[in-house]
Amino acid sequence: MRRGLAAAVGAAALALSSLLVGAGPASAQDANDSRSVVTTPGGREVVARHYGPLDAPVQLVVLGQMHGSEPGGRRVVKVLADTAPPEGVGVWLIRSLNPDGAVVGRRTNDNGVDLNRNFPTRWMQDGAGRMFWSGPEAASEPETRGMMAFLDEVRPTALISYHQAMNAVDTSHARSRAAARRLARWMGVPATAVPCALPQCHGNLTQWVDRRLGAIAVTVELDRQVSRIEARRAAAAVLRLGTWLGR
Ligand SMILES: [Zn+2]
């Protein structure tokens, strides 16, 4: 009886611990490589961590956050860090490119620049004094330059960049449209050309990846709130995309 009781208590404790950490693995897998992307103006280090084989034919870069007021994608990155990628797929995870903005829930970096207007593709001076400021010049910000150097080095097959809160996957880039449509379908959200800046999108990360790296680049606009179930579904969609890209 006592043994039976101990087993029951043990099972209950296990169930409780599973409940506390969610239904996934109890602990994060270990990254097999990491790179420092940048040290921000606020003195915070941005690190990219790699999971799955470094020599896998498909390499994804997943950016959880660029705008400090949009933390939802970090939940997706957290799920991915706890999930082994499928065969043939390696994943670089960056939790946030803008940790300075994130700590105060602000869109811009510590220099008041919207990082997603600062990349040197179709850059234009715009929005000075506002939260969409493109910066004093193209690639003026350390976070922008750090991300460019990192992407130039690892040359991913595809980049997924999370924003909020339009609840759609962007199909603006022709090269990335088929991937974006699949990602949207697997997430259960609309695929559409997400409106950007006026008169045209300028200085975006995905524009730079599309035009300069010639890689697939997809902006995912998550909903205002990202539940655990939605984060898991978004993460599963990313890994499924990796498999599809390697087909
Ligand atoms: Zn955003």
Residues whose N, C-alpha, C, O or C-beta is under 5 A from the ligand:
A	BS01	ZN	H67 E70 H163 Q164
